[in-house]
Amino acid sequence: MRKSTGISKEVRNQKTQEVIYKYDAEKKLIQYYIAKSSYQYDKLKEITFLGFTSLPSGFKTDGTGFTRGGSRMLFSLYNKLQSLFDLYIVKSGKSIIENKNGRFRVVINYIDFKTLKDHISKISSEKNKEMNEATSFYMNKFFPDVFDIPEVKVEDISLYKRDELSNLLEKQGIMENLTRKDTEKLQEFYSTMLHMKASGKPTKQKLFQLAENKSISEVIYIEKVLQQFEERLKKSHQESSWQAFLKDYILLFNSSYTKLLEKQSIALGGKYPDFILVDMYNYLDIYEIKTPQTNLLKFDSSRGNYYWDTEIGKAISQVENYIHTINETAPLLIKTIKDKYGMDIRVVKPRGFIIAGESSQLTEVKMKDDLRLLSGSLKNIDIILYDDFLNNMKNFMKKIDTKSNSQTQQAVEV
């Protein structure tokens, strides 16, 4: 309701009867009183408007103060001045802050105020829109049967973004501020990522290549796997057990390969090789896995020479058939792997490898010489002894440890 008092008029809150503002149209003066119930009251009690015949936009007509946007200006002024102040909103004139006898007098041009208010309102509206879109996105993610897919694509903040980790690790003071929980999570992260590499799950090849700049964590992990390998050689395990072990770790032992296609995933001539490994250039190789106890050679007493034992002979024949089938059906194989794995492989002189036996079977020089001759006569097939495979990896790890220790010593001296 409005109450006339001569020229000056009042506007009151109909419920509380509190005066919201008084105005004098002839003087173009408005005195606005902020309601005690408003959260803005403890920062500002009233506002004087000069040059206005009606309450301008940006102020609530119920007396609770600034609308969205303007309230931020109020709190900014209060936090800066650290005291109550007199506020004037003027239709013309310059925005200034004056100290009058220990009390601040703030004069704000209405155009300046409106520019700030409109900008804040725009930001707030955009944020509300963004929040609504994010809500729609996650509701669809949580309840896809109930909520439709939102039209606007929203970035899922629960997913890792490119370079997020590297940017974090570039911050200063990381080592000094790591907590026990941080170190435990880092160890868990390295262990998981290294196991992903070992089992052939998709990872960045360049991150895990067996290069000379191996991280301490990875070296330790590989050494543990090699120790497990060595322990297995002391006991008798079935062929299927060795196939399972090497399936998990063969990519870790040979970083030239990036993908392992498991048994029964690709059939060659109606049969399945133990592994098909794909290297970093997308060429593929065949692996057949026997056991360390598989006999390598038999002696021909009539000729005085050694020849392939039956089990190895069968494995060689099988791998030769695999290679022949690959070459004969290359277009079909390429298409099959493309459809199944999304990989563009190359079929050019595929090689075959048979992991079997141990050098302890070669009890005399003649056996070693004949094994070398027999192996050399094979076309595109290599026989790899289990202990040779292990020793090659152990020697490689020694080189890495030596270089790592050397670099550490140099760093200490510097």
N, C-alpha and C positions, 0 to 999 in steps of 0.2 A: 504494500500500500504506500501511497505517497501523501505526505503531509505538507501543506503549504504554510510557510512562515515568512510572509512578505515575499521578497524576491527569492530568498533561499528556499530550496525544497529538499525534502528527505526521502530516501528510499529505505524501507525497513524489511527485515526478514519476517515473512508472514507468520512463521511458527514461533520464533524467539522474540520477535519485536525489536531485535537489535538493529541499530542504524547501520546500513550497509555503506551508504555514501550520501553526502549532501552536495547539492550543486546550485550554482548561480549562473543561469544561462546568459544574463546580461554581462557579467564579468568573465564569463567563460572559465569558471573555476569549479573544480570538483574536489571534494575531500573524501577520500575512500578509506574506510576503516576495516582492517583485517579482523575477522572473527576470532574470538579466543579459542574456539574449537579447532581452528586450522593449525596444521603443523608448521605453518610459516609465521605464526604469531610471535613466537619467542625470538624471531630474527628481525621482525618489522611490525610496527603497530599500525601505521597509516601511510597513505600515499597521496600526494598533492598533484593534481593534474592542472596544467595551465594552458589555456587556449582551446579548451574543449567544451562543447555544449551538451555532450552525452558521453557516457562511459565508453572508451575505445575498446576494441577487441584485444584479447590477451589477458583479461582480468575476469574472474568469475563473478557472476551477478548475484551469487548467494553470499558474497563477502569472504570467501575462503582464500582469496588472494590471486596470485598469478596462475594462469593456465599453463599447460605443458609447454616447456621451453623457457618461459620467463622465469620460472622458479629457480632454474639453474643459475641465472644471472643474480638473483637475490642471494643464493647461498655462496656464490663466488665473491660477491661484495662483502658479505658478512665475515667470511673466512679471512679475507684480506684485511679488512678494517678492524676486525676483532672487537667490535662494539656496535651498539645500536646507532642508527644514523637516520637523517631526514632524507626522504626520497621525493624528488620532483620529476614528473614526466611532462615534458614541454613539447608543444607543437612546432615551435621554431626556436632556434638557438643552438648553441654548442653543448655537447656532452662534457661535463667537467665534474671534478671532485674537489671540494674546498673544506678546509678545517676552520670552523667558526667557533672560536672560544672553547676549544677542546671537544667539540662535537662536529662530526662530519656532515657535510651537506652534499648530497649526490644529485646531480642534474643530468637527466638522460633525454636526449632528443628522441621523440617517439619513432621516427624513421629508423634510427640506430637500433632502438629496442626491437622494433618489428623485424628488422633484418636478422637479428640474432634469434628471435623467437621462431621465425619461419624456418631458419636453417636447422635449429634444434628439432623442430616438429618434423621436418623432412627426414632427418636422420632417424628419429624415433619411429616414424611411419615405415621407413625402409627396414628397420630392425624388427618391427612387428611383423612385416611381410616375410622377412627371412625366418623369423621364429615360427610363423604359421607353416611355411614351406617345410622347415625342418621337422616340425611335428607331424605333418602329413607323410613325410618320407619314412620316419621311424615307425609310425603307426602301421604303415603298409608293410614294413620290414618285420614287425612283431606279429601283426595279424593280417597276413596277405589275403585270407579268405573273406575278410570283412571290409578292409580299407583298400580303395583303388590305388593304383600306381600314380603318384603325383605327376602333373604335367611338367613341372620344373625339376630339373636334375639337381640333387643336393649332394654335396660331398659328405661321405660317411666318415666322421672324425674318429670312429673306432678303428679304422683301417690305417695302416702305416703309409705315410707319404714319402715319396722319393727324397733322398738326401736329409731326411729328418734326423737320422742317427748321426750322420757325419757332421751336421750343423751343431748337434748337441755336444759331440766330442771335441769340437773346436773351441768350446767355451773355456775360459781360464779357471783354474782352481778346482778342476774335477777331481784329481787324485787326492787333494787335501781334504775334500769334503765328502768322499765316498763313505757311505755307512756300511755296516755289515750286511744289511738287506740288499744294498746296491751290488756289493761284490758277489753275493749269492746268486742274484738274478743274472749278473754278467756271466758267471760260470755256467749257469743253467742255459743261457743263450748260446754260448760257444759250443757247449756239449750237444745241444739240439741241432745247431747248424752243421756241425761236423758230421753228426750221424746222418743228416739229410744228404750230405755229399757222399758219404760212404754207401748209403742204400740206394743211391741213384735218383733221389727225388730232385725236382727242379731247383737248382740254385745257380747263382752267378759263378760260372766256371773260373773267372779270373780271381775270385775271392778265395778259392780253395785249391788252386794248382799247387802241385808239389814243387815249388820253386825254392830258391835259396834264401828267400826272405820269409821263411815260415815263422808264424807267431809261436810264442812259447806254449800257449794253450793247445794249438794244433799239434805241435811236436809231441807234447805229453800224451795227447789223445792217440796219435798214431803209434807211439811206443807201447801204450797199453794194448792196442789191438795186435801189434807184433808179438808181444808177450803171450797173449792169448793164442795166437797162431802157433807159437813155439810149444806151448803146453799141449795143444791138440796133437802135435806131431808125436808126442811121447805116448799117446794112447791110440787105440784102434777105434775109428769111427766109420760108419757106413757111408757109402757114396752120397746118399741123399743128404746126410748131415754136412758133408763137405760142400755140396752144392748150395745148401742154405747159408753156410758161413761165408763162402766166397761171393754169393749174391749180395750179401750185406756190405762187404768190404772191398770188393775187387776194384770199384771205382776209386776208392781211397788209395789203393796200392798202385794204380796206374792212372795218373791224371790226364793222360792223352785222350781218355775216353770220357764222354759227357753223358751218355745214356745207356742204360741196360734194358734190353727187351727180354723179359723173363720167359722161362720154359713154358710151352703150351700157349704162347701168345702169337707165334709165327710158325706155321708148319711148312716144312720143306720136303717135298716128295712124300707127304703123308706122315712124316715124323718130325719131332721137335728137337732142335739142338738145346743143350743146357742153357747157353746164353748166346744172344747176339749183342755185341757191344758196338756202339756208334762213336766214332772219334769226333774231335772238334771240327773236322772238315766234312763231317757227315758221311764218311766212308765206314762200312761195316765189316766186322770180323766175327768169326765163329769160335766159340769156346766149348770144349767138351771136358767135363770134369770126371776124373776117376779118383782113386784113393792113393795115399802114399804107399800103401801096401801092395798096390797093383804091380805084378811082375813085369819087368821091362823086356828082358831078353831070355832066350833059350839057346842052348849050345848044340850045334850040329857036329857030332863027333866024327862023322864021315868026311866032313870038309874042314873041320877045325875052325869054324867061324860061328859067331853068334847071329841070331836072327830075332825078329820081333816075336815076343810072346803072344799067345792067342788073344788075350784081352786087349793088348795095345794094338795088335793087328786089326781087330774088329773096329776099334775106335778110329784108327787111321782111315780105314775103308769108309766108315760112316761120315767122317768129316769131308773126305774126298767127294762123297755123294752129295753132301750139303753144298759144297762149293760149286759142283757141277750144276745142281738144281738152281742155285742162285743165279749163275751165269745164263742158264737157259730160260729162266722165267723172270728176268730182271724187271721188265716193265710192270708185270703183275705184282711183284714183291714191293716195288717202289710205291705203287698205288695203294696196296694193302697197308703199308706202314704210314703212308700219308693220311689215309682215312682213319686209321686207328690211333695214331699218335700225333698227327699234325706235323710230321717231320718230312723234309725233303732230303732223302738219302741219296747217296751215289753208289752205284755198283760198278766198281772198277778193280779187277783182280783181288777179290776178297781173300783174306788169309784165314787159316785155321790154326787154333792152338789147343793142345791137349795137355792138361795139367795132371800129371800122374807120377807115381814112383818116387824113390829117393836115391841119392847118390850112394848110400850105404849098401845098395844092392850090387854096385860095381866093385867087386872085391879084387879084381886084378886089372892090370894095364890093358890087356887084350879086350876086356869088356868095355872099358872106357873108349878105346880106339874104335871098336866096332859100333858102339852107340853113336859116336861122332860121324862115322861113315854112313850109317843107316839114316841118321837125322839129315845129313847133307843131301841124301838122295831123294828126300821128300820134296814135292813141289807145292809151295805155298802153305806148308804145314810145319809147325814147330812143336817139339816136345819139351815141356817145361817141368823140371823136377821140383817137387815141393820144397825141399831144403834149399835149392838154388834160388827159387822164387823168394824165400824168406831171407836168405843171406844178401841178395841184391838189395832188398829193401833196408835191411839193417845197415849195410855199408853206406847207402844213400843217406840214412838218418844220421850216421856218424859225421858225414861231411857237413850236414846242416848244423849239427850241434857244434862242430869245430868252428864254423864260420860265425854262428850265433855268439859263441863265447868270445871270439876274437873281436866282434863288433861291440860286445858289452864292455870288454876291457878297454877298447879304444875310447868309448864313451866316458868311462871312469877317468881315464888319463886326461881327456879334454876337460 
